[in-house]
């Protein structure tokens, strides 16, 4: 039997034909891989930009209580994010204000446009033919017969309801002037704290400002009050280590009444911050606490913890119960490092007030800054 032997030239010719047949398929696969990766990147950028715009709008809505200010903040935040190499432009009609409520059956938040008690901002990020930025060009889309793609992303941010507990220092140092150890006024240590020059007077004004600010917010927020020092007897009166002065309620008058009562006599004792935090936890986990509300505690002190268990221990327990603690120090005698550690243990913030005006500003800021969460 005779066999024919193909020449190398003929084999090379056959391979060239195969390569020619496969080349379009290879190019299509490369184009597909490159453009799929590009599309995924652009979608991620668009989601980041839209989320940022929604959060910024909701935060500004909380702070300013103004749709116009919230719309400007959302647009500015969108522009600070690049999508396919250009800033994201969001139009007025792509920013919608409404009401977001958590379903009791699914725990999901449901957004409804409009309403009178606005608490949510929904932003639609578009890179479509009708959007300000236009569609996104593909690198090799012409190989697949498609030159552009048009992604859309929706994000909704919601201001959450809060249950809040103020935990205030009523130790003896609160009788003093802010920058000295002297007790202001003609009276002595057994008289009520001076209404304006004592540290207690500064705290009283700050709490009043806090409650006034809460009453301005769109949300209906519950607030309670706990106070702490140490147990004992002073000036003919008995003092407990810590008291639950007012349970959570939408009516803040009981807190005002208790602050007035506490300030009607001398405040005295040492400083047991741990006990105050523990009573704050009791208030925020009591029968009045709402299951879906954010739990917030504001702990104020002018001095150093010098009685009882380490406060960070109570803060860690609070963190386990989803309670955020913000700490406020007032006077240079306070233990900044310890109070910062208490706040850090729960994801909260530490503030320092160098004077009474700053103390009131801080309290008002905490009251007016509603927590914002991305719910869509």
C-alpha positions as CSV (number, residue, x, y, z in Angstrom):
1,X,0.0,0.0,0.0
2,X,1.3,3.4,-0.9
3,X,1.1,6.4,1.4
4,X,1.3,10.1,0.3
5,X,3.3,12.3,2.5
6,X,2.1,15.9,2.9
7,X,4.7,18.6,2.6
8,X,5.4,21.1,5.5
9,X,4.0,23.8,3.3
10,X,0.6,22.1,3.0
11,X,0.4,21.6,6.7
12,X,1.2,25.3,7.3
13,X,-1.5,26.2,4.9
14,X,-4.0,24.2,6.8
15,X,-3.1,25.9,10.1
16,X,-3.4,29.3,8.5
17,X,-6.9,28.4,7.4
18,X,-7.8,27.2,10.9
19,X,-6.3,30.4,12.5
20,X,-8.3,32.5,10.1
21,X,-11.5,30.7,11.0
22,X,-10.8,30.9,14.8
23,X,-9.6,34.6,14.8
24,X,-13.1,36.2,14.8
25,X,-14.1,33.9,17.7
26,X,-11.0,34.8,19.7
27,X,-11.6,38.5,19.1
28,X,-15.1,38.2,20.2
29,X,-14.1,36.4,23.4
30,X,-11.4,39.1,24.1
31,X,-13.9,41.8,23.5
32,X,-16.5,40.1,25.7
33,X,-14.0,39.7,28.6
34,X,-12.7,43.2,28.4
35,X,-16.1,44.9,28.2
36,X,-17.7,42.7,30.9
37,X,-14.9,43.7,33.3
38,X,-15.4,47.4,32.3
39,X,-19.1,47.1,32.8
40,X,-18.7,45.6,36.2
41,X,-16.3,48.3,37.2
42,X,-18.7,51.0,36.0
43,X,-21.6,49.5,37.9
44,X,-19.5,49.4,41.1
45,X,-18.6,53.1,40.6
46,X,-22.2,54.0,40.0
47,X,-23.4,52.1,43.1
48,X,-20.7,53.9,45.2
49,X,-21.6,57.3,43.8
50,X,-25.4,56.8,44.2
51,X,-25.0,55.4,47.8
52,X,-22.8,58.4,48.7
53,X,-25.3,60.9,47.2
54,X,-28.2,59.3,49.1
55,X,-26.4,59.3,52.5
56,X,-25.3,62.9,52.1
57,X,-28.8,64.0,51.2
58,X,-30.3,62.1,54.2
59,X,-27.7,63.5,56.6
60,X,-28.3,67.1,55.4
61,X,-32.1,66.6,55.6
62,X,-31.5,65.6,59.3
63,X,-29.2,68.6,60.1
64,X,-31.0,71.4,58.1
65,X,-34.6,70.0,58.0
66,X,-34.6,71.3,54.4
67,X,-35.2,69.5,51.1
68,X,-33.3,72.2,49.2
69,X,-30.2,71.8,51.3
70,X,-30.5,68.0,51.1
71,X,-30.8,68.1,47.3
72,X,-27.7,70.2,47.0
73,X,-25.7,67.9,49.3
74,X,-26.8,64.8,47.3
75,X,-25.7,66.5,44.0
76,X,-22.3,67.5,45.5
77,X,-21.6,64.1,46.8
78,X,-22.5,62.5,43.5
79,X,-20.1,64.8,41.6
80,X,-17.3,63.8,44.0
81,X,-17.4,60.3,42.6
82,X,-16.3,59.3,39.1
83,X,-18.3,56.9,37.0
84,X,-16.6,55.8,33.8
85,X,-14.1,58.6,34.3
86,X,-16.5,61.5,34.7
87,X,-18.3,62.9,37.8
88,X,-21.8,61.6,38.3
89,X,-24.4,64.2,37.6
90,X,-27.8,63.8,39.4
91,X,-30.8,65.8,38.3
92,X,-33.5,67.2,40.6
93,X,-36.1,64.6,39.4
94,X,-33.6,61.8,40.3
95,X,-33.7,62.8,44.0
96,X,-36.9,61.8,45.7
97,X,-37.9,62.5,49.3
98,X,-40.3,60.3,51.2
99,X,-41.0,58.1,54.2
100,X,-39.2,54.9,54.9
101,X,-40.7,52.5,57.5
102,X,-39.5,49.1,58.7
103,X,-41.9,46.3,58.2
104,X,-42.7,44.4,61.4
105,X,-43.0,41.1,59.5
106,X,-39.8,41.2,57.3
107,X,-37.7,43.9,59.0
108,X,-37.1,45.4,55.6
109,X,-37.5,49.1,55.0
110,X,-40.2,50.2,52.6
111,X,-39.9,53.6,50.9
112,X,-43.0,55.6,50.0
113,X,-42.4,58.9,48.0
114,X,-43.9,62.1,49.5
115,X,-45.5,62.6,52.9
116,X,-45.3,65.2,55.6
117,X,-42.9,63.5,58.0
118,X,-40.0,63.0,55.6
119,X,-37.2,60.7,56.8
120,X,-35.6,59.2,53.7
121,X,-33.9,60.3,50.5
122,X,-33.9,58.1,47.4
123,X,-31.4,58.8,44.6
124,X,-31.4,57.3,41.1
125,X,-27.9,57.3,39.5
126,X,-28.2,57.0,35.7
127,X,-25.7,56.7,32.9
128,X,-28.4,56.3,30.2
129,X,-29.0,58.0,26.9
130,X,-31.4,60.4,28.7
131,X,-29.1,61.1,31.6
132,X,-26.9,64.1,32.1
133,X,-23.7,62.0,31.7
134,X,-25.0,59.9,28.8
135,X,-24.5,56.2,28.2
136,X,-21.1,54.5,28.8
137,X,-19.0,53.6,25.8
138,X,-17.6,50.1,25.5
139,X,-14.0,49.5,24.4
140,X,-14.6,46.7,21.9
141,X,-18.4,46.7,21.7
142,X,-18.5,47.1,17.9
143,X,-17.1,43.6,17.7
144,X,-20.3,42.4,19.5
145,X,-22.5,44.8,17.7
146,X,-23.1,47.0,20.8
147,X,-21.2,50.2,21.4
148,X,-22.7,51.4,24.7
149,X,-24.4,50.2,27.8
150,X,-26.8,52.1,30.1
151,X,-26.6,51.2,33.8
152,X,-29.0,52.5,36.5
153,X,-28.6,52.3,40.3
154,X,-31.1,53.2,43.0
155,X,-30.1,54.0,46.6
156,X,-32.3,55.0,49.6
157,X,-31.0,56.3,52.9
158,X,-33.2,56.5,55.9
159,X,-33.0,58.6,59.1
160,X,-33.5,56.1,61.9
161,X,-35.7,56.6,65.0
162,X,-33.7,56.9,68.3
163,X,-34.3,56.0,71.9
164,X,-31.9,58.3,73.8
165,X,-30.7,58.4,77.4
166,X,-28.8,61.3,78.9
167,X,-26.5,60.2,81.7
168,X,-25.3,63.3,83.7
169,X,-22.7,63.9,86.4
170,X,-24.1,65.3,89.7
171,X,-20.9,64.8,91.7
172,X,-19.6,67.6,94.0
173,X,-17.2,69.1,91.4
174,X,-20.2,70.1,89.4
175,X,-20.7,72.9,92.0
176,X,-17.5,74.5,90.9
177,X,-16.6,77.1,88.3
178,X,-15.4,75.7,85.0
179,X,-11.8,76.9,85.3
180,X,-11.2,76.7,89.0
181,X,-12.0,74.6,92.1
182,X,-13.9,77.5,93.7
183,X,-17.7,77.5,94.2
184,X,-19.2,80.6,92.6
185,X,-21.7,82.9,94.3
186,X,-22.1,84.2,97.8
187,X,-23.4,80.8,99.1
188,X,-21.4,77.8,100.2
189,X,-21.1,74.1,99.2
190,X,-24.5,73.4,100.7
191,X,-26.4,75.9,98.6
192,X,-27.8,75.0,95.1
193,X,-25.3,75.3,92.3
194,X,-25.0,78.7,90.7
195,X,-27.4,79.0,87.8
196,X,-24.9,80.4,85.3
197,X,-21.4,80.2,86.6
198,X,-21.2,76.7,88.0
199,X,-20.5,73.6,85.9
200,X,-24.0,72.3,86.8
201,X,-25.5,75.6,85.4
202,X,-23.7,74.9,82.1
203,X,-25.0,71.3,82.0
204,X,-28.5,72.5,82.8
205,X,-28.5,74.9,79.8
206,X,-27.0,72.2,77.5
207,X,-29.7,69.7,78.5
208,X,-32.3,72.3,77.8
209,X,-30.8,73.0,74.4
210,X,-30.6,69.2,73.7
211,X,-34.4,68.8,74.4
212,X,-35.3,71.9,72.4
213,X,-33.3,70.5,69.4
214,X,-35.0,67.1,69.7
215,X,-38.4,68.8,69.5
216,X,-37.3,70.3,66.1
217,X,-36.5,67.0,64.4
218,X,-38.9,65.3,62.1
219,X,-38.5,62.0,64.0
220,X,-40.4,61.4,67.2
221,X,-37.7,60.4,69.6
222,X,-38.0,59.1,73.1
223,X,-35.6,60.4,75.7
224,X,-34.8,59.4,79.3
225,X,-32.5,60.7,82.1
226,X,-30.1,59.1,84.5
227,X,-27.7,60.8,87.0
228,X,-24.8,59.6,89.0
229,X,-22.3,60.5,91.7
230,X,-21.8,58.3,94.8
231,X,-23.9,57.3,97.8
232,X,-23.7,59.2,101.1
233,X,-25.0,62.1,103.1
234,X,-24.1,65.8,102.6
235,X,-25.6,69.0,103.7
236,X,-28.3,67.1,105.6
237,X,-29.5,65.2,102.5
238,X,-28.9,61.6,101.3
239,X,-27.5,60.8,97.9
240,X,-27.7,57.6,96.0
241,X,-24.9,56.4,93.6
242,X,-27.1,56.6,90.5
243,X,-30.8,57.3,89.8
244,X,-33.1,56.6,87.0
245,X,-34.6,60.1,86.9
246,X,-36.9,59.8,83.9
247,X,-37.9,56.7,81.8
248,X,-38.1,56.9,78.0
249,X,-40.9,59.1,76.8
250,X,-41.9,61.3,73.9
251,X,-42.8,63.9,76.5
252,X,-39.5,65.6,77.7
253,X,-41.1,67.6,80.5
254,X,-40.2,65.0,83.2
255,X,-36.5,65.4,82.2
256,X,-36.8,69.2,82.6
257,X,-38.6,68.7,85.9
258,X,-35.8,66.4,87.2
259,X,-33.0,68.7,86.1
260,X,-34.7,71.5,88.0
261,X,-35.1,69.3,91.1
262,X,-31.5,68.2,91.0
263,X,-30.3,71.8,90.7
264,X,-32.5,73.0,93.5
265,X,-30.1,71.6,96.1
266,X,-26.4,71.1,96.3
267,X,-25.0,68.3,94.2
268,X,-22.4,66.2,96.0
269,X,-20.4,63.0,96.1
270,X,-17.7,61.2,94.1
271,X,-17.8,60.0,90.5
272,X,-19.1,56.6,89.7
273,X,-19.5,56.7,85.9
274,X,-20.0,52.9,85.7
275,X,-23.2,53.1,87.8
276,X,-24.5,55.9,85.5
277,X,-23.9,53.8,82.4
278,X,-25.6,50.8,84.0
279,X,-28.7,52.8,84.7
280,X,-28.6,54.2,81.2
281,X,-28.6,50.6,79.9
282,X,-31.6,49.8,82.1
283,X,-33.5,52.8,80.6
284,X,-32.7,51.9,77.0
285,X,-33.6,48.2,77.5
286,X,-36.8,48.8,79.6
287,X,-40.4,48.2,78.6
288,X,-40.6,51.6,76.9
289,X,-37.8,50.8,74.5
290,X,-38.8,50.4,70.8
291,X,-37.5,47.2,69.1
292,X,-36.4,49.0,65.8
293,X,-35.1,52.3,67.3
294,X,-31.4,53.0,67.4
295,X,-30.3,53.1,71.1
296,X,-28.1,56.1,72.0
297,X,-26.6,57.1,75.3
298,X,-24.9,60.5,76.0
299,X,-22.6,60.3,79.0
300,X,-21.3,63.6,80.4
301,X,-18.7,64.1,83.1
302,X,-16.6,67.0,84.4
303,X,-14.1,64.8,86.4
304,X,-12.5,61.4,86.8
305,X,-14.0,58.1,87.6
306,X,-13.0,57.4,91.2
307,X,-15.6,54.9,92.6
308,X,-16.9,51.6,91.5
309,X,-16.2,49.3,88.5
310,X,-14.3,50.5,85.4
311,X,-16.7,52.3,83.1
312,X,-15.4,50.6,79.9
313,X,-16.8,47.3,81.3
314,X,-20.3,48.8,81.3
315,X,-19.6,50.2,77.8
316,X,-18.8,46.8,76.5
317,X,-22.0,45.4,77.9
318,X,-23.8,48.3,76.2
319,X,-22.2,47.5,72.9
320,X,-23.5,43.9,73.2
321,X,-27.0,45.4,73.5
322,X,-26.5,47.6,70.3
323,X,-26.2,50.8,72.4
324,X,-24.0,53.6,71.0
325,X,-22.4,55.8,73.7
326,X,-21.3,59.3,73.0
327,X,-19.2,60.8,75.8
328,X,-18.8,64.5,76.6
329,X,-16.1,65.9,78.9
330,X,-16.5,69.3,80.5
331,X,-13.5,70.9,82.2
332,X,-9.8,70.0,82.0
333,X,-10.1,67.8,85.1
334,X,-11.9,65.2,83.1
335,X,-10.3,61.9,82.1
336,X,-10.2,62.3,78.3
337,X,-8.5,59.0,77.6
338,X,-11.0,56.9,79.6
339,X,-14.1,58.6,78.2
340,X,-12.7,58.2,74.7
341,X,-12.3,54.5,75.4
342,X,-15.9,54.3,76.6
343,X,-17.1,55.9,73.4
344,X,-14.8,53.7,71.2
345,X,-16.1,50.5,72.8
346,X,-19.5,51.2,71.4
347,X,-18.7,52.9,68.1
348,X,-19.6,56.3,69.5
349,X,-17.8,59.6,69.5
350,X,-16.0,61.5,72.3
351,X,-16.5,65.3,72.5
352,X,-14.8,67.8,74.8
353,X,-16.4,71.1,75.7
354,X,-13.9,73.8,76.8
355,X,-16.7,76.1,78.0
356,X,-20.4,76.2,78.6
357,X,-21.3,77.6,75.1
358,X,-19.4,74.7,73.5
359,X,-21.1,72.2,75.8
360,X,-24.5,73.4,74.6
361,X,-23.4,73.3,70.9
362,X,-22.2,69.7,71.4
363,X,-25.5,68.6,73.0
364,X,-27.5,70.3,70.2
365,X,-25.3,68.7,67.5
366,X,-25.9,65.2,69.0
367,X,-29.6,65.9,69.2
368,X,-29.9,67.2,65.7
369,X,-27.7,64.6,63.9
370,X,-30.0,61.6,63.3
371,X,-28.4,58.3,62.4
372,X,-28.6,57.5,58.7
373,X,-28.5,54.0,57.2
374,X,-28.6,52.8,53.6
375,X,-31.8,50.8,53.4
376,X,-31.8,50.1,49.6
